[in-house]
């Protein structure tokens, strides 16, 4: 196992070209979930390769988008960074510390600095707790604000910051709408004065008119507190609006990573191209002119992923070699990484 | 010739302990043969309830269709007996639901669920029904249909299940399919596959389609005509082009402006619709959108505007609709 001093010497071909300071480094991360069989004597019969060799950097103050379809491993990647899962292999450095093999006590300290906003605002708030306690509890647990009065004051401040009436502190989650609950989730993440927030599909459960409110709030907070986000989402137009760089995942692997504008203007990987063309644009005239390329088939099972390039069974550009050779994740242009031999 | 479906002044309400929820509050629209009509709106605006009302699938109690008329091919659906409406459901009007996970019966095989409709409505014998089921699965693009007939819903992915739902809807060659958020639970690439399939099938078979969705992009790609709903009412109606290029209601305009678009340069900030949708138990006589509206005038609090034409086939329920025309171009 590598220790902190080897951070800069990571041998893998990964996007190391960064201008700013790197806050999070993920190197060859693998998360395989065992499938067991048997009642008394459990044995492992197979593995779900949820994340299968993922490497990326997140710079301080940056928002990195992680997009892909359901089951591609984007959420698991986020959970590994938080160490809600213990990765099978690979390293995750947060501010120079390898998260992958931290002990319990060190994890508590880590989770002050990394916070998370979950997708479903209905199930991520305890229905039996008042909003004020939901936001205040982490401050109490981590002894950031031991004084009850000061803590209540801070809760009100946070609610206000997130565009909610401070009186909401006395309410229960069921008295609030989805958008308001998501604001509570954001306030809770901010309570720890975290530097890095993992946003796991924070707006996909919300209505269109409410989505924009929450997106704007996330942007305002990013500027005000110099936050770094990992923005996990499947909505490509939202990701384009919010992110500096975007990584596209497919079946546990990153297939393309580039600056946001570069990725959307000049997608190189065939999967990214098909993904972008599948997003309908709210304008009938534009839609009529657009070429609609439909991806054939469905995402294969991560238990038994295809050999070679995992995308080759659905790829319109596949050649003979694709089923045999795993494509190298390489930098084709400064800052534009792609895992495809045919680019 | 009368239109295929004509909904006139429909009111559906739910009587709950918290008060009367006016889920559908006087809507009227028509669907012509073979056309695709979209109903767009946010959750709780009454779009699904309006669709369920057509097939009289509103749970009673607490819900009831209080007033109105639904004429389908000249027949008044609200007057039919329970037995008669059962012959309409699935036979003449079919429905595709949002959740392919929960709308298929988990303990029956795909084959059984598909053939049930055929034997019930068309009096087919088992062999004929099976042959037809195979044909349908093939039509909706399910590979290896023979094996699939013996499988259960949990064997299939979300996209596959939605294809089975579409096959079930097509079984009896209905005149109208109502699709309630057919792709909301699916990934974008699968969404594109399913929508393309539905478009192709409805076009080839001349089936009319009512598509209910909150996704403005889906509407732009697939609908001929669009009804925008807010708080139980249709607040704007027109062709897709009317709605997207010259919206005549502040809500439509606000919705269009609040979504980031991939074909346009990135904006600094999104322009959200502020506030929350109203509580449907406490609607007053004024326009329900006025607390969130940027064009609000005194009259909005006193009287709810009716749906009135702004141009040929384009209607809006707003006192200030003339002030609004074409501001999208102005802004861009």
Interface residues (C-beta under 8 A of the other chain):
Chain A: X69 X70 X177 X179 X180 X207 X208 X209 X210 X211 X212 X213 X215 X216 X219 X234 X236 X237 X238 X240 X241 X260 X261 X264 X274 X275 X276 X277 X278 X279 X280 X281 X282 X283 X284 X285 X286 X287 X292 X294 X295 X298 X299
Chain B: X42 X43 X157 X159 X160 X187 X188 X189 X190 X191 X192 X193 X196 X214 X215 X216 X217 X218 X219 X220 X221 X240 X241 X244 X245 X254 X255 X256 X258 X259 X260 X261 X262 X263 X266 X267 X269 X270 X271 X272 X273 X274 X276 X277
